Amino acid sequence: MPTLTNAIETYFLVWAPYLAFALGGLLAHALALRAARRVLRASGDPFWGEALRQLCAPTRLAAVLLALQLSRVTRALPEPFRPLVQDLYALAWTAALAWLAVALGGALGQWMQRNYDISSADNLEARKTLTKIRMFRRIFTLFVLVLALASALMVFDATRSIGASVLASAGIAGAVAGLSSQKFLGAVLAGVQIAIAQPIRLDDVVVVEGEWGRVEEITLTYVVVRIWDQRRLMVPVTYFLDKPVQNWTRASAEILGTVLLHVDYRAPVPAIRGELERLCREEAGDLWDGRVCGLQVVEAGPAALQLRALVSSADSSRNWDLRCLVRERLVDFLRRHHSESLPRARVHFTQDVPGPPEE
């Protein structure tokens, strides 16, 4: 028992200074964090509070490591533990710096996008900027993680060659990557191309695989499309570069919509056109943006006329509701005021006239 007690005392005397420095680092970080919160709270900008929250954990780890670095200067490590502690210290610094870089990238991205409101009606510039910010933030995060992994592997002699290979693959990915990773690298490069060329953006209205929806999220390898019935369609990013995709908000959210009606030849087209104009002016409200409201006869079939009502809206969601309203009210108008204009099938009977008697 005295031997065990002596061993505990010995280890305590060896490691107690390092523990004290680590606690001192935590205390100094807590005091600095409290002072920073008071200063930033006085600014009245909520962004700085959120940025400080993101940087809190990595800076706390960095403060502890810095305090331990000071303790190593004042007190040398015991010789048996020195190689292992140095390796663990290098790994901890690699993790702390990578964590801090990712947090700084996130804070910078939030600072760049805080002046853009994607929920506004005219959000084209916001969607352009947010798409670029989010894509390049993911690329930066991936780069930092690869660099941190390579640095961590190079700490130990047994894995140093693997770390060098990871760094080489990050520098010349196309030449070093194997066949198994070509598809992934192609998807990543497609994500970079989408971030730069922007064939699609966040909150764009697209038609993919016959489904209408909005672009909810763009990652380096796939795109999430929120379909109108709240389903999610997961599409590889390469799809938007390899196949045609309808983008209803590429240059503007404004859109034209059509309503097709089949009526009898006796239908009063001018009266129907006037009813359509009245609907847009008096009942449509903000569903109609005041640009286009017209009715045309687009086809004259053997049994009926085909009318096309063309109406415009500020975005596709309003246009869908406007088309439904126009279709419902025009059908009701014809039923109540011009029931003879509804499509009907005609059958004409003729009586055969007897010919001359056969000889």
Helices and strands as residue ranges (DSSP letters): H 2-43, H 46-74, G 79-81, H 82-113, H 124-153, H 160-171, H 173-176, G 179-181, H 182-197, E 205-208, E 211-218, E 222-227, E 232-236, H 239-242, E 246-247, E 255-263, H 269-278, I 279-283, G 285-287, E 293-300, E 305-313, H 316-337, G 339-341
